[in-house]
Amino acid sequence: MILPVVAYGHPVLKKAAQEIDPSYPDLKEFIADMFETMYQSDGVGLAAPQVNRSIRIFTVDASGFAEKYPEAKDFRKVFINAKIYNEEGTEWSFNEGCLSFPGLREDILRKPVVHIRYMDEEFREYDETYDGIIARVIQHEYDHIEGIVFVDRMSSLKRMLIKGKLADISKGNVDVDYKMLFPLLKKRRK
C-alpha cells in the first residue's frame, strides 16, 4: 500500500523517533509499504517519520545512483533502531532532495564516512561502516529519525532565502506526483 508522505511543516518531522521491538504490529507489511511508497515516489530512501510514524525505521535503495556510483548497485536495506556513532572525513557537498520537500534541492555538506549500529527486519544486529554516496543517503534518512530535516543543515541565510518555497510546500502549493499530507493545506469549501 502506498502511504502519503508528510510535507515540511508537519510536527512528526521535527520529533526524535522512538525505538521499536519485534512485537511492533504489522512490521513486515509496514516495511513493504515503505519500500512501495519510496519506489512510487522515485526516492532512494524513506524514513518512518516521513509517512507519519515516529519510529526508528528507514529504508534505503541507493541503486538509483549506480550509474555514477557503482557501489550503490543493489544496495537495498532496512535500518531499525539505528545509531550513527561516528562520522569521519572532510565534509563534501552534494545536491540533495527529499520526498517531504517536493521540488526543492539544495547543496548539503556531510562527512564521507559513517559508522552505524542497527538491526535489520529480523532484528539481527549489525555494526557497519559506509562511505561515499551510501553514507550520504544513510545520513539523510538517519536525520529524519532524529527529528532533523535537510534544510536544518543549511545556513540561516540560505533558509531565509527559501522561506517562501518552504511555506508553499507546507501549504501544498507544489506540483507533486505522489500522495502527500500537507500540514497547512486549507480545505476547499464546496
Summary of the structure (lengths in Angstrom):
residues: 190
radius of gyration: 16.3
end to end distance: 29.4
largest distance: 56.1
contacts: 578
relative contact order: 0.21
helix: 33%
strand: 28%
